[in-house]
């Protein structure tokens, strides 16, 4: 199996209001998010790629236009905006546009990651 990945960045705020009031994530706060998309294929295409990295440009546009410098609770219309939920959301979007999508990882901090891999 051949695998490639590409990293994307955006900054946004969120608030997890279902947590106890004294939990730090219950307060309005922001992150510099990192999203890593992994694509996989058993065979390479005629150019020797799983997929040309340039073909991931629509994901960058989607992230920049819909998520960067936004309040994620407003974007999604609810307060369950966790790294896990973001990983699933970006996986679903990518799988629709890039069938080779194997997983998506999302980081809120340099030391934490959530991954969605069916």
Residue frames as qw, qx, qy, qz and C-alpha x, y, z in Angstrom:
[[0.000, 0.891, 0.454, 0.000, 0.00, 0.00, 0.00],
 [0.384, 0.298, -0.009, 0.874, 1.28, 3.44, -0.93],
 [0.262, -0.814, -0.472, 0.214, 0.49, 6.31, 1.45],
 [0.304, 0.374, -0.019, 0.876, 0.93, 10.06, 1.19],
 [0.262, -0.745, -0.533, 0.304, -0.08, 12.80, 3.56],
 [0.229, 0.501, 0.078, 0.831, -0.37, 16.55, 3.54],
 [0.304, -0.463, -0.552, 0.623, -0.65, 19.01, 6.41],
 [0.007, -0.677, -0.333, -0.656, -2.96, 22.03, 6.59],
 [0.286, -0.211, -0.519, 0.777, -3.22, 24.78, 9.23],
 [0.165, -0.661, -0.344, -0.646, -5.94, 27.09, 10.48],
 [0.105, -0.001, -0.586, 0.804, -6.72, 29.15, 13.57],
 [0.437, -0.471, -0.481, -0.597, -10.14, 29.16, 15.17],
 [0.252, -0.264, 0.599, -0.713, -12.00, 29.42, 18.45],
 [0.583, -0.292, -0.684, -0.327, -14.47, 27.10, 20.12],
 [0.338, -0.354, 0.526, -0.695, -16.16, 26.47, 23.43],
 [0.435, -0.120, -0.888, -0.088, -17.20, 23.13, 24.90],
 [0.381, -0.388, 0.176, -0.820, -20.19, 24.27, 26.93],
 [0.857, -0.250, -0.356, -0.277, -21.24, 20.75, 27.92],
 [0.620, 0.092, -0.580, 0.520, -18.22, 20.50, 30.21],
 [0.442, -0.703, -0.437, 0.345, -18.32, 21.67, 33.84],
 [0.102, 0.983, 0.073, 0.136, -18.01, 25.45, 34.15],
 [0.427, -0.808, 0.369, 0.169, -14.62, 25.16, 35.89],
 [0.815, 0.086, 0.430, 0.378, -13.11, 23.09, 33.02],
 [0.199, -0.517, 0.283, 0.783, -10.70, 25.19, 30.96],
 [0.116, 0.103, 0.751, 0.642, -12.26, 24.04, 27.68],
 [0.038, 0.709, 0.698, -0.097, -15.70, 25.26, 28.79],
 [0.055, -0.771, -0.029, 0.633, -14.39, 28.80, 28.40],
 [0.618, 0.785, 0.035, -0.030, -14.13, 30.45, 25.00],
 [0.469, -0.608, 0.504, 0.394, -10.64, 29.71, 23.66],
 [0.668, 0.673, -0.195, -0.250, -8.78, 29.16, 20.43],
 [0.794, -0.239, 0.480, 0.286, -6.24, 26.87, 18.81],
 [0.276, 0.637, -0.552, -0.462, -3.82, 26.82, 15.94],
 [0.896, 0.085, 0.384, -0.206, -5.16, 23.64, 14.38],
 [0.049, 0.463, -0.790, -0.400, -3.16, 21.22, 12.26],
 [0.866, 0.238, 0.257, -0.357, -5.01, 18.85, 9.94],
 [0.090, -0.437, 0.828, 0.341, -3.16, 15.94, 8.32],
 [0.844, 0.306, 0.067, -0.436, -4.89, 14.07, 5.51],
 [0.334, -0.351, 0.844, 0.229, -3.57, 10.65, 4.53],
 [0.767, 0.403, -0.156, -0.474, -4.35, 9.10, 1.15],
 [0.482, -0.311, 0.815, 0.088, -3.65, 5.47, 0.27],
 [0.768, 0.448, -0.182, -0.420, -3.67, 3.35, -2.87],
 [0.889, -0.128, 0.423, 0.124, -2.59, -0.15, -3.79],
 [0.678, 0.311, 0.363, 0.558, -1.31, 1.04, -7.15],
 [0.160, -0.503, 0.058, 0.847, 0.18, 4.30, -8.33],
 [0.547, 0.740, 0.250, -0.302, -1.43, 6.29, -11.13],
 [0.784, 0.528, 0.131, 0.299, 0.12, 6.77, -14.57],
 [0.183, 0.871, -0.253, 0.379, 2.36, 9.55, -13.17],
 [0.586, 0.124, -0.654, 0.461, 3.67, 7.46, -10.28],
 [0.190, -0.304, 0.370, -0.857, 1.49, 9.19, -7.66],
 [0.041, 0.409, 0.853, -0.321, -1.13, 8.08, -5.17],
 [0.177, 0.885, 0.421, 0.091, -2.52, 11.51, -6.10],
 [0.399, 0.465, -0.048, 0.789, -0.82, 14.74, -7.14],
 [0.291, -0.395, -0.515, 0.703, -0.50, 16.94, -4.03],
 [0.078, 0.008, -0.179, -0.981, -1.81, 19.84, -6.09],
 [0.409, -0.351, -0.685, -0.490, -5.16, 18.03, -6.23],
 [0.410, -0.487, -0.663, 0.396, -5.54, 18.66, -2.49],
 [0.108, 0.126, -0.006, 0.986, -5.85, 22.42, -3.12],
 [0.427, -0.503, -0.430, -0.616, -9.67, 22.31, -2.80],
 [0.658, -0.502, -0.510, 0.233, -9.25, 21.12, 0.80],
 [0.394, -0.136, -0.189, 0.889, -7.00, 24.10, 1.56],
 [0.151, -0.305, -0.266, -0.902, -9.60, 26.44, 0.06],
 [0.585, -0.523, -0.556, -0.274, -12.38, 24.76, 2.07],
 [0.613, -0.409, -0.430, 0.522, -10.42, 25.11, 5.31],
 [0.265, -0.014, -0.032, 0.964, -9.39, 28.71, 4.61],
 [0.244, -0.317, -0.341, -0.851, -12.86, 29.85, 3.56],
 [0.646, -0.464, -0.476, -0.375, -14.95, 27.92, 6.08],
 [0.789, -0.459, -0.349, 0.212, -12.83, 27.48, 9.23],
 [0.560, 0.098, -0.204, 0.797, -9.86, 29.83, 9.42],
 [0.048, 0.041, -0.262, 0.963, -10.35, 32.63, 11.97],
 [0.539, -0.365, -0.395, -0.648, -13.92, 31.57, 12.72],
 [0.452, -0.272, 0.634, -0.565, -15.79, 30.44, 15.83],
 [0.188, 0.081, -0.944, -0.258, -16.31, 26.72, 15.23],
 [0.198, 0.360, 0.796, -0.445, -19.46, 26.52, 17.34],
 [0.414, 0.587, 0.075, -0.691, -21.05, 28.94, 14.86],
 [0.266, 0.392, -0.731, -0.491, -19.68, 27.04, 11.85],
 [0.194, -0.049, -0.977, -0.070, -21.16, 23.73, 13.03],
 [0.509, -0.404, -0.241, -0.721, -24.19, 25.10, 14.89],
 [0.845, -0.461, -0.258, -0.083, -23.49, 23.11, 18.06],
 [0.258, -0.846, 0.429, -0.182, -20.97, 22.87, 20.90],
 [0.907, -0.199, 0.352, 0.115, -19.50, 19.39, 20.28],
 [0.557, 0.792, -0.234, 0.092, -16.60, 20.82, 18.32],
 [0.700, -0.561, 0.412, 0.159, -13.81, 18.55, 19.52],
 [0.023, 0.583, -0.710, -0.395, -10.68, 17.49, 17.66],
 [0.369, 0.076, 0.925, 0.043, -12.30, 14.07, 17.26],
 [0.458, 0.680, 0.509, -0.261, -15.39, 15.58, 15.62],
 [0.226, 0.818, -0.292, -0.441, -13.24, 17.76, 13.37],
 [0.195, -0.353, 0.865, 0.298, -11.22, 14.72, 12.26],
 [0.421, 0.362, 0.831, -0.023, -14.43, 12.92, 11.29],
 [0.360, 0.820, 0.218, -0.387, -15.80, 16.00, 9.53],
 [0.127, 0.737, -0.510, -0.425, -12.65, 16.51, 7.45],
 [0.322, -0.110, 0.922, 0.185, -12.46, 12.77, 6.70],
 [0.466, 0.558, 0.669, -0.154, -16.03, 12.78, 5.36],
 [0.306, 0.863, -0.059, -0.397, -15.36, 15.88, 3.24],
 [0.049, -0.602, 0.714, 0.354, -12.12, 14.44, 1.88],
 [0.440, 0.063, 0.893, 0.066, -13.56, 11.01, 1.16],
 [0.502, 0.709, 0.427, -0.253, -16.23, 12.65, -1.01],
 [0.326, 0.896, -0.201, -0.224, -13.64, 14.60, -3.00],
 [0.211, 0.620, -0.756, -0.005, -10.63, 12.29, -2.73],
 [0.925, -0.127, -0.194, -0.300, -11.67, 8.60, -2.70],
 [0.709, 0.255, -0.550, 0.361, -8.15, 7.55, -1.66],
 [0.267, -0.642, 0.361, -0.621, -8.60, 9.21, 1.75],
 [0.651, -0.058, -0.738, 0.164, -7.51, 6.75, 4.44],
 [0.489, -0.577, -0.507, 0.414, -7.47, 8.94, 7.57],
 [0.077, 0.780, -0.007, 0.621, -7.48, 12.44, 8.96],
 [0.575, -0.348, -0.471, 0.571, -5.67, 13.63, 12.06],
 [0.053, -0.856, -0.118, -0.500, -6.36, 16.90, 13.86],
 [0.561, -0.159, -0.447, 0.678, -4.15, 18.59, 16.44],
 [0.190, -0.929, -0.258, -0.184, -5.24, 21.39, 18.75],
 [0.362, -0.864, 0.344, 0.060, -1.89, 21.63, 20.53],
 [0.355, 0.644, -0.673, -0.079, 1.63, 20.46, 19.63],
 [0.102, -0.288, 0.921, -0.244, 1.24, 17.47, 21.98],
 [0.531, 0.231, 0.697, -0.423, -2.30, 16.26, 21.22],
 [0.243, 0.170, -0.683, -0.667, -3.83, 14.52, 18.21],
 [0.669, 0.226, 0.563, -0.429, -7.19, 13.00, 17.33],
 [0.059, 0.250, -0.788, -0.559, -7.54, 10.69, 14.34],
 [0.772, 0.267, 0.327, -0.476, -10.46, 9.33, 12.35],
 [0.176, 0.367, -0.843, -0.352, -9.64, 6.20, 10.41],
 [0.837, -0.020, 0.026, -0.546, -12.56, 3.90, 9.54]]
